[in-house]
Amino acid sequence: MITKKPKSKMYGNRIKEILEKKGMSPQELSDLTKIIPSHISRIINGQRRCISLPTAIKIAQVLKKPVEYVFIYDAPIITEQKPEIPDGN
């Protein structure tokens, strides 16, 4: 039996804040990303909690910010652990 890994859902975003700082409207963001205005609006207002990676990348590129800064995901934090090295004794 195949079990599906649950998708990470978007916890929030900083699009509105970034748009305000840049003096850009949601319509301009829509025009530059080629994403329909209603979809941009739903993303900004948190009505879309799961968006595709290409959509997230387009938005982040137009806003000139890293995807990780624009979108806040509800995902576990993975820390890098160094492997233990046996001490030969």
C-alpha positions, 0 to 999 in steps of 0.5 A: 500500500502506498502512503502519501506524504502530507503536503506542506501548507502555506502558513502565511506570506509577506506579499502584501507587505512587500508590494506596499514597500515597492509601491506595487499593486496586486494587479501589477504583480499579476501582470508581471507574473502572468497569474490571474488577478483573482488567484493572486488575491486569494494567495495574498489573502490567505485563501490559498494555502497550498500553491505550486512551486512554479507559482511561488517562484514566479511571485518571488522572482518578480518581488526580487525576494527569496521564496523562503522570505515571501512564503512561510510554510508549515513544515518541520524544521530539518537540522543537519546532524553530523555523523558520530565518528567512532574513536578507534579505541 
